[in-house]
């Protein structure tokens, strides 16, 4: 028998081959397209990230610049504050010096004023052991032969000697009495035991201080936070103080202290 002629002619084989190649090329083209698209998306993402990084770097640089400027400004302010602090300390020190000078001048004026009555009224005399202050004679019980007494007992002593407890109604008197107390102060004795009774109390009405003749107190020379009426303190004593115009404390009238008598000069 004669075989039938083959259907795979060269032309057909060529067509099939070309078709296969076309399919392969199409697949490759599609793959390349997909790959390109993926690369494009990644490139866009990279570019976006790059832009964000650049923006962050710019913001960081700007913030660093602002921080440096703020630190420089703060340093200038600190230097200015230090200068102001030094100036304040200097002014405070000068004010303290001026205050000391003013206090000294005030004391000098007070001492000079204490001599005016003597100059105007001529020579005055006091008994032995008494001190002339502003035309009046004052006795201060410095000696240890005088035992300390209550306010009433001290007043009775003064009355027996034709006097009464002292009326310290002027800065001149207070200054001179404080100077005398300082000269005779016993450093071994506590300040609380170094007081001297004067003729001032508030027994009739708490807080209303009156002298023995009933005259109401006009100007007092109280220590800081005095009078405080701690435990029923109705009588007044003057104590040795660095500042003579802060010499008074209120004390219990039954306390045992030294005392100051006053009488008119002859």
TORVO-32074 format. One record per residue (C-alpha): x, y, z; residue number from 0; residue in three letters. Coordinates in pm, 1 decimal, always signed. Example, Ala and Ser with C-alpha at 12.3 -4.5 7.8 and 13.67 -1.06 7.14 Angstrom:
BEGIN
          x          y          z   num   residu
    +1230.0     -450.0     +780.0     0      ALA
    +1367.0     -106.0     +714.0     1      SER
END
This chain:
BEGIN
          x          y          z   num   residu
       +0.0       +0.0       +0.0     0      UNK
     +112.9     +351.0      -57.6     1      UNK
     +129.8     +561.5     +269.7     2      UNK
      -63.2     +891.8     +263.1     3      UNK
     +149.0    +1203.6     +230.2     4      UNK
     +250.8    +1366.9     +565.1     5      UNK
      +39.9    +1669.0     +685.4     6      UNK
     +348.3    +1838.5     +849.7     7      UNK
     +472.4    +2033.3     +560.0     8      UNK
     +770.3    +2265.5     +608.3     9      UNK
     +546.3    +2564.5     +574.8    10      UNK
     +317.6    +2445.8     +848.1    11      UNK
     +606.6    +2364.6    +1074.9    12      UNK
     +735.6    +2714.3    +1021.3    13      UNK
     +398.5    +2860.7    +1109.3    14      UNK
     +378.0    +2655.9    +1426.1    15      UNK
     +730.8    +2752.1    +1519.4    16      UNK
     +658.9    +3118.9    +1462.1    17      UNK
     +338.7    +3091.1    +1662.0    18      UNK
     +527.0    +2931.3    +1950.6    19      UNK
     +794.0    +3199.5    +1931.4    20      UNK
     +524.6    +3466.2    +1924.2    21      UNK
     +362.6    +3314.3    +2232.6    22      UNK
     +698.2    +3298.5    +2408.0    23      UNK
     +773.2    +3657.8    +2311.6    24      UNK
     +427.6    +3760.7    +2432.9    25      UNK
     +484.9    +3584.2    +2763.2    26      UNK
     +826.5    +3742.7    +2795.6    27      UNK
     +681.8    +4084.3    +2708.4    28      UNK
     +404.7    +4041.6    +2963.6    29      UNK
     +658.0    +3931.1    +3225.9    30      UNK
     +882.7    +4224.0    +3146.0    31      UNK
     +583.6    +4459.7    +3166.1    32      UNK
     +484.3    +4324.5    +3503.2    33      UNK
     +845.1    +4341.3    +3622.3    34      UNK
     +876.0    +4699.2    +3494.6    35      UNK
     +558.6    +4800.3    +3668.4    36      UNK
     +688.5    +4648.0    +3991.3    37      UNK
    +1017.8    +4831.0    +3947.5    38      UNK
     +831.0    +5155.5    +3879.0    39      UNK
     +622.7    +5119.7    +4197.5    40      UNK
     +933.0    +5043.9    +4400.6    41      UNK
    +1112.7    +5336.5    +4241.6    42      UNK
     +823.4    +5566.5    +4328.7    43      UNK
     +827.1    +5435.5    +4685.4    44      UNK
    +1202.4    +5489.6    +4706.6    45      UNK
    +1166.6    +5840.6    +4566.9    46      UNK
     +885.8    +5917.6    +4812.7    47      UNK
    +1092.4    +5787.4    +5102.4    48      UNK
    +1390.1    +5988.8    +4978.3    49      UNK
    +1177.8    +6302.6    +4969.7    50      UNK
    +1050.1    +6231.6    +5324.0    51      UNK
    +1404.5    +6170.2    +5446.9    52      UNK
    +1516.3    +6494.8    +5283.3    53      UNK
    +1225.0    +6681.2    +5446.6    54      UNK
    +1309.8    +6525.0    +5784.2    55      UNK
    +1675.0    +6620.4    +5743.3    56      UNK
    +1575.3    +6976.7    +5657.5    57      UNK
    +1341.7    +6991.3    +5958.1    58      UNK
    +1617.1    +6847.0    +6181.0    59      UNK
    +1868.3    +7102.3    +6051.1    60      UNK
    +1619.5    +7384.2    +6112.8    61      UNK
    +1541.9    +7253.2    +6463.0    62      UNK
    +1914.1    +7219.3    +6538.9    63      UNK
    +1969.2    +7574.9    +6422.6    64      UNK
    +1682.3    +7702.3    +6638.0    65      UNK
    +1814.3    +7502.7    +6934.9    66      UNK
    +2162.2    +7650.2    +6890.5    67      UNK
    +2012.8    +7999.6    +6871.6    68      UNK
    +1802.0    +7929.4    +7184.0    69      UNK
    +2108.8    +7803.2    +7370.4    70      UNK
    +2301.5    +8116.2    +7273.8    71      UNK
    +2008.3    +8332.7    +7386.1    72      UNK
    +1984.8    +8139.1    +7713.1    73      UNK
    +2358.1    +8181.3    +7771.3    74      UNK
    +2323.9    +8558.0    +7717.1    75      UNK
    +2027.7    +8570.7    +7956.5    76      UNK
    +2220.7    +8371.1    +8217.9    77      UNK
    +2514.2    +8610.5    +8189.1    78      UNK
    +2281.5    +8908.3    +8225.6    79      UNK
    +2107.8    +8746.0    +8523.7    80      UNK
    +2444.8    +8683.8    +8688.6    81      UNK
    +2541.3    +9046.8    +8639.5    82      UNK
    +2206.3    +9157.3    +8785.9    83      UNK
    +2260.4    +8921.6    +9081.2    84      UNK
    +2604.2    +9068.2    +9144.7    85      UNK
    +2462.6    +9418.8    +9121.4    86      UNK
    +2185.7    +9327.2    +9367.2    87      UNK
    +2437.7    +9182.0    +9612.5    88      UNK
    +2646.9    +9496.1    +9579.8    89      UNK
    +2347.1    +9723.0    +9637.1    90      UNK
    +2234.9    +9509.6    +9931.6    91      UNK
    +2579.6    +9537.2   +10086.8    92      UNK
    +2579.5    +9913.2   +10029.9    93      UNK
    +2232.1    +9939.3   +10182.0    94      UNK
    +2357.0    +9748.9   +10487.6    95      UNK
    +2650.1    +9990.1   +10517.3    96      UNK
    +2418.2   +10287.5   +10482.7    97      UNK
    +2187.8   +10144.8   +10747.8    98      UNK
    +2477.1   +10100.1   +10990.7    99      UNK
    +2588.2   +10454.4   +10922.3   100      UNK
    +2233.2   +10582.6   +10970.8   101      UNK
    +2200.8   +10391.9   +11299.5   102      UNK
    +2530.1   +10535.0   +11422.2   103      UNK
    +2424.9   +10886.8   +11322.7   104      UNK
    +2090.9   +10834.7   +11499.3   105      UNK
    +2270.4   +10724.1   +11815.8   106      UNK
    +2506.1   +11021.9   +11796.1   107      UNK
    +2207.4   +11253.3   +11758.8   108      UNK
    +2036.8   +11087.8   +12055.5   109      UNK
    +2346.6   +11129.7   +12271.9   110      UNK
    +2375.0   +11494.5   +12175.2   111      UNK
    +2006.8   +11550.2   +12251.6   112      UNK
    +2058.1   +11402.7   +12596.9   113      UNK
    +2298.0   +11687.9   +12673.4   114      UNK
    +2055.9   +11962.2   +12568.5   115      UNK
    +1854.5   +11972.6   +12895.3   116      UNK
    +2176.4   +11997.4   +13096.2   117      UNK
    +2293.9   +12284.8   +12880.6   118      UNK
    +1959.0   +12464.5   +12907.9   119      UNK
    +1892.1   +12405.7   +13276.0   120      UNK
    +2244.4   +12431.6   +13410.1   121      UNK
    +2419.8   +12196.6   +13647.8   122      UNK
    +2211.5   +11927.4   +13820.6   123      UNK
    +2319.1   +11693.6   +14098.1   124      UNK
    +2232.3   +11335.5   +14193.4   125      UNK
    +2299.6   +11134.1   +14506.6   126      UNK
    +2606.1   +10908.2   +14511.8   127      UNK
    +2538.6   +10594.0   +14307.7   128      UNK
    +2276.3   +10767.9   +14095.2   129      UNK
    +2326.1   +10871.2   +13729.3   130      UNK
    +2204.3   +11196.5   +13573.4   131      UNK
    +2010.8   +11139.7   +13251.4   132      UNK
    +1800.2   +11418.5   +13096.7   133      UNK
    +1780.5   +11621.3   +13419.5   134      UNK
    +1665.2   +11319.3   +13621.5   135      UNK
    +1857.6   +11082.5   +13847.5   136      UNK
    +1851.2   +10707.1   +13787.0   137      UNK
    +1959.1   +10424.9   +14011.8   138      UNK
    +2038.4   +10085.5   +13854.3   139      UNK
    +2082.7    +9796.0   +14096.1   140      UNK
    +2401.3    +9659.5   +13939.6   141      UNK
    +2565.7    +9534.0   +14257.3   142      UNK
    +2515.5    +9170.6   +14355.4   143      UNK
    +2450.1    +9292.7   +14708.9   144      UNK
    +2101.7    +9370.7   +14580.3   145      UNK
    +1910.4    +9048.2   +14540.5   146      UNK
    +1673.2    +9029.5   +14246.6   147      UNK
    +1315.6    +9122.1   +14323.1   148      UNK
     +965.6    +9104.4   +14181.7   149      UNK
     +826.0    +9411.9   +14010.5   150      UNK
     +628.0    +9517.4   +14321.1   151      UNK
     +922.7    +9458.5   +14556.6   152      UNK
    +1146.3    +9663.0   +14328.9   153      UNK
     +896.4    +9947.9   +14334.8   154      UNK
     +880.0    +9939.7   +14713.7   155      UNK
    +1258.7    +9970.3   +14724.1   156      UNK
    +1241.6   +10279.9   +14502.4   157      UNK
     +970.2   +10438.2   +14713.7   158      UNK
    +1179.3   +10390.2   +15029.3   159      UNK
    +1442.7   +10603.8   +14860.9   160      UNK
    +1208.1   +10886.3   +14758.3   161      UNK
    +1181.5   +10764.8   +14397.4   162      UNK
     +982.4   +10527.4   +14182.0   163      UNK
    +1046.2   +10280.1   +13904.7   164      UNK
    +1189.4   +10457.7   +13599.6   165      UNK
     +979.5   +10613.0   +13325.2   166      UNK
    +1170.2   +10559.6   +12999.8   167      UNK
     +969.2   +10783.2   +12770.9   168      UNK
    +1234.9   +10906.5   +12528.5   169      UNK
    +1494.9   +10754.8   +12299.9   170      UNK
    +1764.9   +10950.9   +12482.5   171      UNK
    +1679.6   +10782.2   +12813.0   172      UNK
    +1656.6   +10438.7   +12651.2   173      UNK
    +1993.8   +10480.3   +12481.8   174      UNK
    +2175.6   +10596.8   +12797.3   175      UNK
    +2017.5   +10326.5   +13014.8   176      UNK
    +2107.1   +10059.6   +12757.5   177      UNK
    +2466.3   +10186.8   +12751.5   178      UNK
    +2486.5   +10163.3   +13132.2   179      UNK
    +2339.0    +9812.3   +13132.3   180      UNK
    +2587.6    +9700.9   +12864.8   181      UNK
    +2880.2    +9834.6   +13070.1   182      UNK
    +2777.5    +9631.4   +13374.9   183      UNK
    +2642.7    +9320.7   +13202.1   184      UNK
    +2760.6    +8986.9   +13340.4   185      UNK
    +2841.2    +8773.8   +13030.9   186      UNK
    +2801.6    +8454.4   +13231.9   187      UNK
    +2436.7    +8531.4   +13302.4   188      UNK
    +2165.6    +8459.8   +13044.0   189      UNK
    +1989.4    +8753.4   +12883.9   190      UNK
    +1658.6    +8646.1   +13039.6   191      UNK
    +1812.2    +8703.7   +13383.6   192      UNK
    +1974.5    +9036.2   +13288.5   193      UNK
    +1662.3    +9250.5   +13275.8   194      UNK
    +1583.0    +9563.1   +13480.1   195      UNK
    +1229.0    +9648.5   +13586.1   196      UNK
    +1088.8    +9983.5   +13471.2   197      UNK
     +762.8   +10152.3   +13571.5   198      UNK
     +542.7   +10019.0   +13289.7   199      UNK
     +269.0    +9753.5   +13300.0   200      UNK
      -73.3    +9655.8   +13158.5   201      UNK
     -241.5    +9503.1   +13464.3   202      UNK
     -561.5    +9709.3   +13424.9   203      UNK
     -626.9    +9622.7   +13060.1   204      UNK
     -432.2    +9365.7   +12859.7   205      UNK
     -225.5    +9531.3   +12587.5   206      UNK
     -284.4    +9884.2   +12720.9   207      UNK
      +53.5    +9980.2   +12865.8   208      UNK
      +63.7   +10265.2   +13116.8   209      UNK
     +331.3   +10433.5   +13323.0   210      UNK
     +291.5   +10458.0   +13700.7   211      UNK
     +122.8   +10799.3   +13679.8   212      UNK
     -142.9   +10652.2   +13446.3   213      UNK
       +3.5   +10800.5   +13129.8   214      UNK
      -47.2   +10568.2   +12834.7   215      UNK
     +262.9   +10447.4   +12652.7   216      UNK
     +334.2   +10659.2   +12347.0   217      UNK
     +649.9   +10502.1   +12208.2   218      UNK
     +792.8   +10166.3   +12309.8   219      UNK
    +1134.2   +10012.8   +12257.5   220      UNK
    +1021.1    +9652.0   +12227.5   221      UNK
    +1231.8    +9362.1   +12113.1   222      UNK
    +1113.7    +9172.1   +11804.2   223      UNK
     +782.7    +8986.5   +11858.2   224      UNK
     +735.9    +9157.2   +12193.1   225      UNK
     +521.3    +9209.4   +12393.0   226      UNK
     +379.1    +8858.2   +12358.8   227      UNK
     +206.8    +8810.7   +12698.8   228      UNK
     +348.6    +8458.1   +12721.3   229      UNK
     +204.8    +8314.9   +13041.0   230      UNK
      +51.3    +8632.2   +13179.2   231      UNK
     +332.0    +8888.1   +13139.0   232      UNK
     +201.2    +9222.7   +13261.5   233      UNK
     +519.5    +9408.2   +13363.3   234      UNK
     +807.2    +9542.6   +13153.6   235      UNK
    +1183.3    +9512.0   +13188.2   236      UNK
    +1462.7    +9644.5   +12968.4   237      UNK
    +1747.4    +9412.8   +12869.1   238      UNK
    +2098.7    +9457.6   +12725.9   239      UNK
    +2067.7    +9451.2   +12347.2   240      UNK
    +2295.3    +9528.6   +12056.1   241      UNK
    +2019.7    +9752.3   +11924.6   242      UNK
    +1927.8    +9971.9   +12224.0   243      UNK
    +1586.9   +10047.3   +12075.7   244      UNK
    +1487.6    +9679.3   +12096.2   245      UNK
    +1551.0    +9642.1   +12468.1   246      UNK
    +1203.6    +9584.2   +12617.0   247      UNK
    +1029.3    +9256.2   +12695.1   248      UNK
     +711.2    +9197.2   +12886.5   249      UNK
     +764.0    +8958.1   +13179.5   250      UNK
     +565.6    +8805.8   +13462.9   251      UNK
     +548.8    +9062.0   +13744.3   252      UNK
     +653.1    +8789.9   +13989.9   253      UNK
     +982.2    +8726.5   +13807.1   254      UNK
    +1296.4    +8821.0   +13997.1   255      UNK
    +1504.7    +9082.8   +13816.0   256      UNK
    +1714.6    +9391.7   +13880.7   257      UNK
    +1543.0    +9731.9   +13866.9   258      UNK
    +1581.5   +10100.6   +13781.2   259      UNK
    +1464.8   +10383.7   +14008.6   260      UNK
    +1412.9   +10744.4   +13904.1   261      UNK
    +1397.9   +11071.0   +14097.3   262      UNK
    +1422.9   +11438.2   +14012.0   263      UNK
    +1770.9   +11592.7   +14012.2   264      UNK
    +1853.5   +11864.3   +14262.2   265      UNK
END
